[in-house]
Amino acid sequence: MRQRPTRRAPSGNLPSELSSFVGRGVELAGVARLLESSRLVTVTGVGGVGKSRLALAAARAAAEERQDRHRDGVWLAELSCLRDPALLEFTLAEALRLTDHTVRPPRTVLAEHLAGRRLLLVLDGYEQLADETARLLRELLLRSPGLRVLAAGRCPLGLDGEVLFPLAPPAPAEALALLAERAAAADPAFAVTAANGPALTELCARLDGIPLALELAAARLRMLSPEQVLARLEDRFALLTGGARGALPRHRALRTAIGWSHELCTPQQRLLWARLSVFAGQFDLDAAEYVCAGPDLPAEGVLDLVGELLAQSVLAREETPAGVRYRMLETVRLYGAGWLESLGDTGRLRRRHRDWYVGLATWCELDWFSPRQQEVAALVEVELANLRLALECCLEEPGEQHLGQYLAGTLWFYWAGCGRLTEGRHWLARSLESGPEEPGDPEEYEGSRLKALWVLGYVAALQGDAVASTGALHECRDGAERTGNRGAAAYAVHRLGCLALVSDEMVRAAELLGEALGRYRETGELNSNVLMCQVELAMALAFQGDLAGAVTLCEEVRDICLERGERWTKAYALYVLAYAALDAGDPARARLLLTECVTVNHTFRDLVGLVLAVELLALVTVTEGAAAEAAVLQGAAEPMWDGVGLRLFGSGYFNAPRLACQERAGEVLGPERYAAHAAEGRQLTVEALVRRAQWAPGPRPATRRPAAPRRGRRADTSL
């Protein structure tokens, strides 16, 4: 028998270092000491002084120590891309990898998640939302005694108990070491010598040792001698700091370094720098070529210009699950944004940025129904900051609310399929705030609104909010029938059937879902939604005892999914097939199906599908004779329902496997042993639970023929 997987403490989400961390040993030790005694430590300092790098280095050290006060991991939330305070809580939840399908406010979800945990939360780049960040942290720290926070920003948060760590530039020797290392990275032949040492030392002093300024200067050492760099920098210091007499010297030094780097760029490099400032966080080459190109900046030249800005440390290259991306440091981005504003081109570039990401979402929706489904999920995850920025642009521009409705609706697969229901509902609700379209508006405007309505109804149904779901879906169906939009009508009927399914109205669910399938066939629609409708119809049939009909429907869905490479809907079809296999006395087949189901649902962060599969797997496990393991799995599923909302939607049908497992495992183990094993399961992380679910216990004889629970609230729990 294979050894059962043990629980592993989560390490967090800290990124790997893209370049070496030079010096700062004294500062690292100082931050570590403060974190031992304080729950909120804030590293402050001017832009470019190295706050983020120091905070990340301190966080990595804390994670490696695996101390008890950080036993639940070290987690980073990057806030520099945020402008809308409403997204702050979503971003923290995303950083902590929280999947929550409920209608609870994200702040409540965060507080409840953190309440019983001991972890270090690192917040970087909060200054543009300092007040909102402080209010949120105050509540979280009060309600979560095991929470410690390491923040990095240009200003204090101003909270009681906050301990400040003002970060000064590195000592002269460390500054020279940093300059030398970065220069050697750009030119391996570079070295500090007796001849160039004095000029390099003077260059470090002239730039006040600010790391970002040194990195920008280091990029020039590939083309110029240290003496030339120093001379040119001194020539421009007065010009580039003119009119800033009140600025701190270090602000002037950084402004000088950035301004000098900007001045030494070619006109096209400067133009690209300015235009790239419209991106939030990471972007790829295709996006840069579309958004930034024009008659004065040919698309075919963008690649070379990106390479040139990389060589000058204006851009950084990053590897992501969706491929190579580029990022501009916030201080550098803000400088470029100022130039773009002075050119009077900000509005046009924001609209081009919006258009690219509307197009990206459209492509992703189409590609969701393909073998690239997992790649699409990873791509949208990486592009979320830019998609948010595009949504904000749509909803802020007068007369373009319909674009926001279209974009929020088009991302249905991400909201519903990748565990983002709460944020999806936020954007859908915002996009629909403008009310119905006015008579005479183009037809596509109304189509966008109808799409946002059925997606909102779908999201609300999955959240267990029947009132909001019903209202949105009836409004969508009425509008679709009034305007002859057959596609929107089919989606509305489908989601009303889905709502009936999770509300235990199986007869009505079967009627509505069957009607929706007929409507889909009439319009020639075939995608993940249509297949999900067929799976949901199979569920309604299975719960009414027609397992043969359910199997036929789901085998057809499975075959289409295999042909198209679709995995998300296939996982739900496998759930129904496993349900039928258990009823037919074949727990081994049921386990095989559910193992794949668990893996796929975890891949897409679909908490609803995952918890349903785990609970049915627990029933399979007790049927196989492993009552203790079944109790562990059942216990692990319990806290997952806190993220789904109403347990099993309040459904007796979906609840039947859980009740059957509890009764049968409880009979074998007794109340005390069952409770102990279930408590063990409740301590598992989702990752540990998935590993556990993928482990098959050795064969044990089942004492009696298993029976899958069916027909309503009274589960068949006989052994």
Salt bridges, closest charged atoms under 4 A:
GLU17 OE2 - ARG53 NH2 3.76
GLU17 OE2 - ARG60 NH1 3.76
GLU27 OE2 - ARG24 NH1 3.19
ASP68 OD1 - ARG71 NH1 3.36
ASP68 OD2 - ARG118 NE 3.47
ASP72 OD2 - ARG71 NE 3.97
GLU78 OE1 - ARG327 NH2 3.71
ASP84 OD2 - ARG430 NH1 3.22
GLU89 OE2 - ARG107 NE 2.79
GLU94 OE1 - ARG388 NH2 3.32
ASP100 OD1 - ARG104 NH2 2.59
GLU112 OE1 - ARG104 NH1 2.41
GLU139 OE1 - ARG107 NH1 3.29
GLU139 OE2 - ARG143 NH1 3.24
GLU181 OE2 - ARG182 NH1 3.57
GLU215 OE2 - ARG182 NE 3.25
GLU263 OE1 - ARG236 NE 2.33
ASP284 OD2 - ARG325 NH2 3.93
ASP296 OD2 - ARG275 NH2 2.92
GLU318 OE2 - ARG327 NE 3.00
GLU319 OE2 - ARG317 NH1 3.01
GLU330 OE2 - ARG83 NH2 2.99
GLU330 OE2 - ARG333 NH2 3.01
ASP345 OD2 - ARG275 NH2 3.98
ASP345 OD1 - ARG348 NE 2.82
ASP355 OD1 - ARG354 NH2 2.81
GLU365 OE2 - LYS451 NZ 2.93
ASP367 OD2 - ARG372 NE 2.56
GLU381 OE2 - ARG420 NH2 2.51
GLU381 OE2 - ARG605 NH1 3.29
GLU383 OE2 - ARG325 NH2 3.59
GLU396 OE1 - ARG350 NH1 3.61
GLU400 OE1 - ARG354 NH1 2.12
GLU423 OE2 - ARG388 NE 2.75
GLU446 OE2 - ARG482 NH2 3.44
ASP465 OD2 - ARG425 NH2 2.90
GLU475 OE2 - ARG449 NH2 3.17
GLU481 OE2 - ARG519 NH2 3.96
ASP504 OD2 - ARG713 NH2 3.08
GLU505 OE1 - ARG508 NE 3.96
GLU515 OE2 - ARG519 NH2 3.01
GLU536 OE1 - HIS494 NE2 2.79
GLU536 OE2 - ARG495 NH1 3.70
ASP559 OD1 - ARG558 NE 3.51
ASP583 OD2 - ARG710 NH2 2.82
GLU596 OE2 - LYS570 NZ 2.75
GLU624 OE1 - ARG591 NH2 2.82
GLU629 OE1 - ARG4 NH1 3.60
GLU629 OE2 - ARG692 NE 2.95
GLU638 OE1 - ARG682 NH1 3.06
GLU680 OE1 - HIS677 ND1 3.92
GLU680 OE2 - ARG692 NH2 3.43
